[in-house]
Amino acid sequence: MKIQLDFIKFYFEICDVSMDSNQNPADILESLFVIPREVPKTILRNLLELIYDVKVAGSENIPESGGALIISNHTDYLDIPVQGAFADRKIVYLGKYELFHPQEEIMAIINHKSSPFHYPPLSLTKPVIEVLVNSLGSVVKKNLINWGSMPIIRNAAKDSEMDKRAAMDYYEKLETYMVDLMKEGELLSIYPEGSRSETGELQSFRAMAAKLAIRAGVPIIPSGIVGATNMSKPKAFLTGDAFKTKIRYQIGKPILPSEFPTGPEKKAAKELTEILENRVRELMKQAESIL
């Protein structure tokens, strides 16, 4: 589905997420439904521990404050909640645009040419439903951002109306945005493989994570997870494999900027990426030994 979106407007929209005195009453009302991060975090952690046998080691390696980049291998959708729910600090994640705008899909159904909402009596309720759905979408977006998520377009050239040049400009601005987040003291999470491993085996790392850390001048916290592969799929629950399966997550010591390879950024990022891939592979082995 094509996203009708001006990428420059979108970029500035995701940068402006704070409340201010000029907001209209509807925005202020919606802000009342923003749930503190600790609430879903506690619920999620208890739920994970109820279903799975989750053990996390090395949490003390995450600095209490200051900008940093935490990386990990990516085996399943479970990787993100395990990482986020068991960390003391808020971790910022980059999530696909659609998660932050669920109202768009609902409104597309309502406005479809064959929708019964074009005819009485449902047509009379359409304005009210539109307001409610858009308000719900805004609340979802505010909560996700408050919990540490930021919206991005993952495949800008394919999933949006952007041409290739616009997509390139978008990604350049997105990289700058992520660098600025870390410079401002946020802990950002990136999975350098770029996609989930269907087998659980470590895939080759992309250089973006290393490049961002070099540009931001922040530590990189490597980590490795094992046991989660395919454990969020319905089949794992239907067969009972998911219940009390061992999921182990090992967080390693930070790699400081002073330890980064030197030289031109592209060359340094490539060398650092190799270091990170080897470090994560070692941490995956360590994770397997967690009792």
N, C-alpha and C positions, 0 to 999 in steps of 0.2 A: 504494500500500500504506500503510495506516494505521500510524503509529508509536505503540506502546503506551509512553507516557512521561509522567511527571509533570514539567512544565516547570520547577518550582522545584528539584526534585532534580537535574534535568539541568544547570541553571545552576550550581549549586554543584559539580557533578561536573566541569565543564570548568574551573572555577577552581582545583580541587585536583589538580594534575598532577605535583607533586613527590614524590620518594621520602621516606619518614620511617621512623623506627625501629620504629613500631608495625605496619608492614606484615607480612602473613603470608608464610611461606616461598614460596608459589606466586607472589606478586607479585615477590619478590626474584629468584626463578628466571627469571621472564619478563623482568625488567630486564636480565638478562645478554644477551638477544637484541636489545637496543636498539643500533642501528647509528649511529655518529657521523655527524653531518650532512655532513661533508666527503666521506664516501665516496659516497653517492648523488649529491651535488652534482657531484663530479668526473666520475662515470660519465655523468650526464645531460648535462653540458656537452660532453664528448667525443662523445657520441652525437648531440647536436644539430649539432655542427660536422662530423660525419661525413656526416650526411644532407643538411643544409641549408648554405647560405652565410650564416652569421649574423655580423653586425657590430653592436657596441654602442658608443655614444659618450656621453660625459658621466657616466661612473661616478663621477668625482671629485666630482660634485654631491651624492652621497649622504653625509651626515655620518657620521663614523666611530662616533659614539656619540650617545645621547640619543634621546628619543622623537620620532617623525616619522610622517607619512602620505605614502605614495607612491601616486600615482594614474596611470592610463593608460587609453587607449581599449582596447576589448576586441573582438578580431577572430576569435580561435580559441583552442582549448584550449592551443595552443603559447605563447600570451602569458605564461602563468604560469611554465612552466619556463624560458623565455628570460629573464624578469625575475629569477627566483630563482637560476638557475645562474650568471648572469654578474654578480651583485652580491656584493661582498665581505662584506657584513653579512647576517646571517640576517633574512629577511623573514617576517613572520607573515601567513598567509593564513587566510581563513575558508572551511572546506570543509563540504559537506553531511554531515549526520549519518550517512548510510548508509556513507560511505567509511570511517568509524571503527569501524563495527560490522558487518563482512562476515559474521560468524558468525550474525547474526539471519536472513539470507536462507537460509543453508545449513540452519540448524536448522528453519526453516519448512518446507523441503522434506522433511527427515528426519521431522518430526512430522506431516506431512500425513496425512489419514485413509487415503489410498491408498498410503502409503509401505510398502515391504516391511520396513522396520525395526520394524514392529509385530508381526512374526511371527518365530518361530525359523527359522533360527539367528541371523539378523541382529539380532533383538531383544536377544540376549545381548551384542552388541557396542555397543549404543546408549549405555550409560552411559560407556564409555571414549571413544567417538567424541565425545560431548557435551563431555567434559572437554577433549579435544584441540582441538576446534573453537573452544570458548570461549577457550582459552589462545591459540590462533592469532589470534583476533580482538583479544584484549587486547594481544598483541605488535604487531599492525598499528597499533592506536590509539596505543600508546606511541611507536612510531617516527614516525608522522605528526606527533604533537605535538612530539617532539624535533627534527624537521626544520623546524618552524615553522608547522604547521597547527593550527587550532582548529575543533572541530565546532560547527555551528549547524544549526537547522531553517530552511530558506530560506522555505518557505511554511507557516508554523506553523498558520494557520487551515484550510488545505486538507489538508496531509500529516500531520497528527497528530490526536490526540483532543481537542485544545484547542478551547474555544469562542472566540468573538471577543475576549471580555474577557481570557481567559487568554493568548491570542496577543499582545494589546496589551501586557500585563504582561511577557510574555517578551521582546518586542522592546525595551521600555524597559530591562530588565535587561541585554540584549545590548549595547545602545548604551553603557550605563554601563560594562560590561565592556571594550568596545573603547577607551573613553576612558581607563579605568584602565590598560590595557596600554600605551598611549602615554605616559601620565604616569609609568609605571614605567620608561620608557626603551626600549620596543620600537618597531621599525619595522614599521608595519602597512600592508598593501596593500589597496586598494579600487578596483574598477572602477566609476566613477560612472554609466556607462550602464545598469548593472543587469543587462544580458544581452549576449550576443555579437552583434555586427553580422554578419549573413549576407553583406553586400555589401562590408564593409570600410570603408564610409562612417561617419563619426562620427555617433552618435545623441545626442539630447538628454541632458544630465546630470541626475541626481537630486541633491537638495540634502544628502543624508545625509553624504557625505564632508566637505563644507564645514562642516556643523554639528558633526561629531565633532572636527574640527581646532580649531574655535573653542572648543568646550568643554574640550578638552585643552590648548589653548594651545601647540600644537606646529607646526613648519614643515610645509608641504605641498610635496612634490617632484613636479612634473608630469612626465609622460613620454609618448612616443608611439611606437607600433609600426606598421610597414607590411610587407606582403609575406607575412604568415602566414595570411591568410584562406583557409580550407578546406584548408590544407596538412597537417592532421593526419587528414583523412578517407581511408578506404581507396582511394577513387577517385584521389586524388592520387598514391598509390603505384603503383596498377595502371597508370595512364597514364604514370608516370615524371615527372609535373610536380613532385612534391615534392623530387626529388633535385637538390640544389644550387640550389634556388630562393633568391632573395635575401630575407632577412629582416633588416630594419634597425630598431634600437631606439635612440631618442634620449632621454636623460635631461636634463631642464632644471634650471636653478638653483632652489633652494628659495624658496618664498614665505614669508617670516617672519611670525609673528603680528603684529608691529608694522605690517605692510603690509595686514592684513586690514581690510575695511570695518568701520566702527563702527556702533553703534546697536543696536536690538533684535535678538535672535539670529536670528529668522526672516528679517528683512529683510537682515541682514548675510550670512546663509548664502545667500540668493538671489543677492545681488550677487557674493559670492565664487564661487558656482557658475558664473556667467557668465564671470568672469575665468578660472577653471580650464578651462572648455570652450574658450575662445579660445586659451589657452596650449597646451593639448594639440593643438589643430588646427595651430598654428604648428609644434610639435615634430614632428608627423607629416610636415609638408612638409620640415622639416630632415632627418628620417630618410631620406626618399627620395633625398637628395643625398649620403648616406654612401657612399663608394666601397667 
